[in-house]
Amino acid sequence: MSFLRCLLTLVIAALVAFAPSLSAAPFSASSQQIYYAEDQQVLPHRYSDIPLWLNKLNKAERVSLTGGSYWLVKKLNITEPNQWITNVEGPVIENIDYYLYSEGNQIRHLSSGYLHSYDYLFSYARHIDTPTLGGYWLITRISSQYYTDQPQLSFGLKSEMTQLYHWRASVITLCLGALLILAIYNGAVGLVQQDRVFAYFSTYLFSITLSLGFIFHVGVHLFHIKLLSIHLLPILAIPVFSVLFYSRFLNLEKYAPRLWHASRYIVGLSIIAVPIAAIWVNYAVVLIYSVVVLWISLALASALQCWRQGSKQAQMFILSTLLLLIPAMLLTMSMVPKNSTTLLAADLSVIISCVLSTLFMSLALHYKFKRLTLESLLVTQQLNQERDAARLDALTNLKNRYAFNEYVNNIEFTDSQSTCLALVDIDYLKSINDQSGHQEGDKLIKLVAEALSMVLTEKVQLFRIGGDEFAAFSIHLNRSDMDEKLAIADKIVQLNGSAHSGISFGCATTDECQDPEQLFYRADMTMYQQKAQRKRKTKPLAIQESL
């Protein structure tokens, strides 16, 4: 619990600490215009030719998610000399070509995109100079096999934009790190507890981390993986592991069997979509977004149904899934044009929503783990109590024959340590039961138990192994010491009982025996020899008085 709280506090603190403050820039810019770009299309040679060139182009309302080539155009007016940054915000774009036309007919050309090197982490931004003040045309050609969002051409001061991109990169890195830590933590818990729910949740977190890593070009930065056909495929692993997780977490098969079957179809659909998205790359975004929206809708419906059916764990899952609706809604709005601020907010809201969603689910799992641990401790405690009760004699509160057998099985017959066994038998108990009743016999049994407990120290293991039989083990008393103490116990019984009550006993040690059977046999034989001697000395008499 403290670990998850610290992680959440760290994320929030970092967001506050790194949040940039942007001031008004010394330039003005027109709204972005989008045009269809064709192959072998010639750019204008002069600044003054651009309006006529634009009139010949076919205007587009928005870019298509299935890819293509487009022109993004903005008119700028620079009022102060400075250093600038231009960027295309938002989607995954294979190739970007920036063309900056000045009124003096100077043309600057810069290339960027998914297939090019990066000047800024997780961004296609490029530094660009404006040699003179006045008017400029910023014409950008973009081309890609698909677009994950509506692109937005941005232009701003280098100092402020650099701060913004560094803040954005810090937040993305922090969130990806938090997701990875959560994945490892839950995986470790699942491994220790042998709980599939934690294991599935861990793989679900790993799939989210991997997917976001690809979306924000971590694979390109670290491993130079530039295959657009596999760029979005890890997203299809998220529904698979999510279904495996919430099906067990919500006990979906019990509370909502129809939704459980529907969730299995989502798993199949996600798996089938992988080769389709890899082959028909242009339709990958549409296909993947459709699967994601179906998965989140089904997950929310499953959680609501389980909650209605009385599942205690569904509430936290509902909250977690509602947080995932934020990026899902942003995905469904991919066809809506956005400005740079909205795109940045959408960009970060996706990853932050994923982090918060998984944090809530981790808290839910933590509470489940805590509850299960508490229940396990209670069950263990109850079992231990029942186990101890099963090993106690109800009449004397001494350990019984079952506990005696366990103890005997653990005795070591070695020369280094000797254990003394004493067997004790109550004399004339049957006669007392027959003539005075079992109540008097029980009194005698309790008297013998108290006498034995009194004379034998706590280091002696004392058992009642039969109706009139007791046994004692000691590694601290030898045979003669044991005989001496048992003789005292015999006197206590005779003084507090009847004239003919008493005990017979016999001892044996492990150093003169080879196994438990021989040890028990020797002690038993010694005890019955003593009992026989007593019978020869004392004639059986009818017992007239009660104990």
N, C-alpha and C positions, 0 to 999 in steps of 0.2 A: 504494500500500500504506500509506504513512504517513498519507495523507488519511483512509483508512477506519479506521485505528487511532485516530486523533485523534477521529473522529466517534463511535466506540464508547466511547472513554474519556469523552468529553463527556456522552454519554447516561447512563452509569453514575454519573459524579460528580454530575450533576444530581439523579438519583434519590435518592442518599444525602444530598445537601445539603438537599433540600426535604422529606424524609420527616418527617411530623409525629409527635408523641407526644401521645396523647389520655389524659387522666386520667378517673377515675370522676366522673360527673356527679351533682349533688345532686338527683336525681329518680329515680323508678322508673316503669317502663312495662310493660304487659301485652304478650303476644304479639299479633301482627297477626291480625285476623279479616277475612275477605273475604266480601262478600255481593253478590248480583246487584242491580243498580239498575234501576229501571223509570222510564219517562217519567212526568212529572207526580207523582212520588212526593213526599209532604210530609214535611219534616223535623220532628223533635220540637221543641216550644216550650220545654221545661224540662229541666234536667239529670236530674231524677228520672224523666222519661218515656223516657229512652233505653233502659234494659233491656227494657221492654215493646215498644218500637219495633223493637229488634233481633230480638226473638223472632218478629215478624211477617215478617221478611225471609227470603229463601231463601239459605242459606249456600252458598258456592262453595269448592271445594278449591283452585282456581287460576284465573287469568284465561286466556281463550282467545286464541291468537295471531291469530285472525281478527277480533279487536276486540270492542267492546261497552262497556257501562257497568257499573261496580262501585262498591261502598262498601268502603273500607279503614278499619278501626276499631281504635283503641288507647285503653286507659284509662291515664291518667297520674296521678302523685302528686308534686306539687312541694313540696320541703322547704325550699328556700332561694329568696329573691327573686333573679331574674337575668333576662337577655335570652336568648331562645331562637330556634332555627331549626327549621323543619319542612320536610320534603322527601319526594318520592316518588322513590326511587332506581331506576335501571335502564332502563326502556324508553322508547321514543318515545310520548308521550301528548299528544293534542291539547288536552284541557281538564282542568284540575285545580281543584277547589274545596275549600279547607280550612275546616272549621268547628270552632272550639274552644269547648266548653261548660264553664263553671266551675260550682262548687257553688252559687254565688250567682246562677245563671241568666243570667250574662253570656255573650253569644255573639260571637265574633270570626269574621269571614269574609274570606278572602283567595283570590284567583284566580291561577292560574299555568298552565303548560303550553306546548306547542309553538306554539300560536297567540297566546300572550301575550308580554309583554315579560319580560326576564330581569333578576333582581337579581344573579345570580352567573353567571360564565362557565361554559358547558356544564352548567348545573344548573337545576332547577325550584324551588330552595329559596326560601323566604320567611321574613322576620323576623317573629316573633310575640311579643306581650307577654302575660304572665300577671298580671293585676291583683292577685290574692290567692294565698296558699298553699293547699294542700289538693288535693282531687281534681279531675280534668278528664277530659272525653271529647274525643278528637281524631277527628273523623269527616271522611273525605276522599272525595269523589266523583270518580272518573276516568272519562273516556270517550274513545275513540279508534277509528279504523277498523281498526287492527291494533296489536298489542303485540309488541315485539321481544324481550321477556324478562318474567319474573315481577316485577311491581312490589313494592317494599317501602317502607312508610311509615316514615320515620325522624324522630326528635326529639332535639335535643341543645342544648348550650350554644352560644351564638352565637360566642363567642371561639374555641372549639375547632373547631366546624364550619366557620367561616370559614377557619381555617388549613387544614383538610382540603381544602376546595374550591379554595383558592388553590394548594395543592400539586398537587392533581389537574389543575387547569387548566394549571399550569406543565409537568407531565409530558406532557400531551396536546399542548400547543403545541410543546414540544421535539421530541417524536416526529414530529409532522407536519412540522416544519421539517427534521428529519433525513431523512425520506422524500423530501421535495421536493428537498433538496440531492443525494441519491443519484440521483434521477430526472434532474436536470439534468446531473450529472456523467456518468452513463452515456450520456445522450443526446448530450453533447458528444463523448465518446469514439467513439460510433457514427458521428457525423457526420464526424469527422476520419478514422477508419479505414475508413469506408464498409462497416461490418459490421452486418448486419441483426440479429445476435444482441443486440448492445448496444442497437440501436434498439428492438427488441421488448421488451427488459427495461426500458428507459426508459419506454415506454408502459404496461407492466405496473405499474411503480412509480407513475406518474402516476394510473392508475386506482385503485390502493390508497389513495393520498393523497386523491384526490377522494372516494372512498367513505367513508373514515374522517372526512373533513371534514364530510360530510353527516350521518354517524351522530352526531357530537359537536356538531352544530348550528352549524358554522362558517358555513355558507351563510346561516343565520338571523341570526347575529350581524353578519356583515359586509355581506351583500347583501339581508337581509330577505326571503329566499326561503322562503315558508311554504306549499309545495305538498307535502302528504303523499304524493300519488300518485307523485311522482318522487324522494322522499326516499331510497329504497333502490335505485333503478334503477342508479346507478353501480356497485354491487356486481357486477352481471351483466357488466360490462365486464372484470372481473378474470380470469375463466376464459378469455375470448377471447384476451386478450393473453398470458396465462400459457401457453396451449397453443401459440400462435405462437412464444413464446420457447423453451419447453423442447423443442419438436419439433426445432428447429434446434440447440439447445445440446446435447441428448443424441443428436443424429443418429437420432431415433426411427424414421424410415422405414427405416433400415438395420438397426438392432438389434431393433426390435419393430414390424413393419409392422401387425399386428393392433391393437395399442394405439395406433398412429398413426392408424389409421382411426377407432377409438373416440374418440380425442381430437378429431377433426374433428366427430364427432357432438355432443360437448360444446359446441363452438363454435356449431353450429347450434341446439342446445337453448337456449343462453344468449341468442342473438339472438331466438329465437321467444318466450322468456319475457319479454322487455322489454314488448311491447304487452299481453301477458296480465296482467302485474303492474300495469301502468298502468291497465288497465280494471277488472279485478277486484281492487281495492285490498285488500279484506279478506283475500285469499289470497296477497298479495304476500310476506309473511314466510315462509309455509310453502313457497311455490314457490322463492324465492331461497335459503333455507336448504338445500333439497333439491339444487338445482343446485350450490351451494358444496361440500356434502359429497361429491357425485358427482365433482366436479372434483378435489378434493384426493385422494380415494381413487384416482382414475385417474392423477393425477400421481405419487403414491407408487408405484403398481404399475408405471408406465412407468420410473421411475428404478431400481427394483429389478431389473426385467427387463434394462435396459441395463447395469446393473452386472454382472449375471450373464453377459452377453454380452461383457464386456470393455471397456465404456466407462470411460475414466479420469475423466471429468467427472461421473459419476453419483453418486459418494460425497458430495460437497458438496451436491449437489441433494437427496439423500435427507435429509441433516441439516436443510437449509432447509425441506423439506416437512414433516418431523416437527415442527418448530416451529410450522408452520401448523396442525397437528392440534390444538393447544391451543385456539385460537379456534373451530375446527371442532367440537370436543367440547363447548365451551361453548354453541355454537349448537344442537347436538342436545339439550342439557339445558335448553332454554329453557322447557320445561313444568314444570321442577322449581322449587318455591318456594325462595327464598334469603333470608338476612338481609342487612342493609345492608353489613356487612363483606365478605361473600362477593360481593355484587354489585359493590362497589368493586374488589375484587381481580380479578373477572372482567372488569370494565370496562377496567381498565388492562392486564390480561394480554393482551387482544386486540390492543391497539395496540402494546404492547411486543414481543409475539411477532412481529407483522408487521415491526417495525423490525429485530429480531434476525435474522429469516428473510431479509429483503432484504439485510442486512449480510453474512450468510454467502454469499449468492448473488453479491453484489458482489465479495467476496473471491475466490470461484471464478472469476468473469469476469476479475478482475484477474490471477489466475494464468494464466488462458488467454491473456489479452492479452499478458502478459509472455512466456509460452512462444512464442506466435506471433511476437512481436517478435524474440525471440532466434533462432527458426528463420528468420525473414525476413532477419535480419542475416547468419546463417550462409550462407543461400542466396545473398544478395547478395555476400558475400565470396567464395564459391566461384565465382559467375558472373564476378566481377571477375578472379579468378585465371585462370579459363578464358579470359576475354576477353583478358587480358594475354598468356597463353600462345599464343593464336591469332594474336597480333600480333608474336610473336617468331620469329626464324629459329633453328632448333634447332642449326645448325652454328656460327654466329658469335655467337649471343645478341644480335644486333642486331634492330631492328624490321624487319618483313618488308614485302612488297608491299601487303598489305591495310592495314597501318598507314600506309604511304606514300600510298595513295589517299585515306585519311581526312584526312591532313594537307594534301594538295594541295587538297582540296575546301574547306578552311577558310582558304586563303590569300586575303588581300585585295589587290587590284590597285589601289592608291591612290598618289598622289604623295607623301603624308605619310610613308610608310614603304616601304623597299625591301627585298625578300627575295632572297637569292642562292641559286640552285640549281646544284649541281655534280653531274654524272653521271660515274661512274668505271667503266671497263671493264678487266678483267684481260687482259693480252696473252698470247697463246699458251696459254691454259688448255686448249683442246681438244687441242692437240698433246701437252701434258703428260699429260692423261688417257689419250690413245691410246697413248703410248709408255711412260709410267711407271706408269700405273694411276690409278684415281680416288682412292686413298688419298693419293698425292702431290699430286693436284689439290686435295683437301680441305685439305691442309696449306698450300698456296699461298693458298687462299681465306681461311683463318684468319689467315695472315700479313698479307694485305692488310687485313683487318678490324682487326687489332691496330695496324697502321701508321696507318690512318685515325683510329682512336680516339685514338692517341697525339698526332697532330699537330693534330687538331681539338679545340677546347675543348668543355666540357660544354654550352655554349649552342648548339652545333651539333646539329641533329637528323640522325642517321645511320641509313640504311636499307640493307638488302640486297634489291634488287628483282628479281633474277634469278640465274641460275647463276653468271655472271661479272660481274654489274652491281651497282654500289652507287650511292646517291644521298645527297646532304647538303644540308640547308637551314640558312641562317643569316641573321638580321636584323642581326647585328653585324659581319659580314665583307662587304666589297665584293668585286667580281669579281677585282681584282688580288691582294687578300689571300688569297682562296680559291685562286687559281692558285699562289701562292707556297707555301702550306701543302701543297697536293697534290703539288707538285714535290718537297717534302721527303719526303712519304710514298712517292713513286716511288723515290727514292734508297734509302730503308729497305728496300723490297721487293727492289730489285736487289742490295743488299749482303747480304741474308739469304736470298735465293733463288738461282736460277741466273743465268747471265750474260744470258739472254734474257728472264727474267721481269721484269715491270714493270706499270705501269698507264698507261692513256690516260684523259684527262679533258677535260671541257668545261664551261664555266659560262655562265649567263645570269641576268639580274635582272628583277624584276617591273616596274621602271620603264620597261623597253624592250619590254614585252609587254602584251597586253591580256587574256589568259586563260591557264589552266594548259596548254592544248594548245600554244599558241605558245611558252610558257616552256620546256616539255619539248622541243619541236622545236628551238629555238635551242641549248640545251645539248647536245642529242644530235648536232646537226650539227657543233658545235665539237669535240666529243669524237672523232667519226669523221674529221674533218680531221686532228686530231693523230695518230690511229691510222694514217691513210694515209701521213702524212709519215714515221712510224717504219718502216713497211713498205718504203718506198722506200730508206731508209738502211740497213736491215738485211735481208740475204738470209735466207730461211728455211733453217734448219739443223736437222738431226736432233738431238734432245736425247739426249746420251749419259749424262749424269749425273743423278742424282736430286737433288731438293731437300734 
